[in-house]
């Protein structure tokens, strides 16, 4: 999961709760830019069998307009082939005033 403001800036910093999620760091194989440190969160290996993950996030006060969260997940049968697997995608817009869509 990651989040952007209306100017397409990643503005949310995530924090993992428990051992079912992990924040993606710049030192892993995805080679994130230093400015994206803490801006992505995913399930950990121990979280692969869960259906719900809890995360905390902090958005800066200077974020432009609403913040849109983007998440994706895979339902896979574990056979190593993509057939019968499905990718789920979801986005959720949060408005600073407390409303959402």
Residue pairs with C-beta under 8 A, 6 or more apart in sequence:
1 14
1 40
1 41
1 42
1 55
1 69
1 70
1 71
1 72
2 10
2 12
2 39
2 40
2 41
2 69
2 70
3 10
3 11
3 12
3 39
3 57
3 59
3 67
3 68
3 69
3 70
4 10
4 11
4 67
4 68
4 70
5 11
5 63
5 64
5 65
5 66
5 67
5 68
6 64
6 65
6 66
6 68
7 64
7 65
9 63
9 64
10 36
10 39
11 59
11 60
11 63
11 67
12 39
12 57
12 58
12 59
12 67
12 69
13 38
13 39
13 57
13 58
14 23
14 38
14 39
14 40
14 41
14 55
14 56
14 57
15 23
15 38
15 55
15 56
15 57
15 58
16 22
16 23
16 41
16 44
16 55
17 54
17 55
17 56
18 54
19 44
19 46
19 47
20 43
20 44
20 46
20 47
20 50
20 53
20 54
21 41
21 42
21 43
21 44
21 47
21 53
21 54
21 55
22 41
22 42
22 43
22 44
23 38
23 40
23 41
24 30
24 32
24 40
24 41
24 42
25 32
25 37
25 38
26 32
26 33
26 34
26 36
26 37
32 39
32 40
41 55
43 50
43 53
47 53
59 67
63 96
65 95
65 96
66 93
66 94
66 95
66 96
66 101
67 93
67 94
67 96
68 91
68 92
68 93
68 94
69 91
69 92
69 93
69 94
70 89
70 90
70 91
71 89
71 90
71 91
71 92
72 87
72 88
72 89
72 90
73 87
73 88
74 85
74 86
74 87
74 88
75 85
75 86
75 88
76 85
77 84
77 85
92 100
93 100
93 101
94 100
95 101
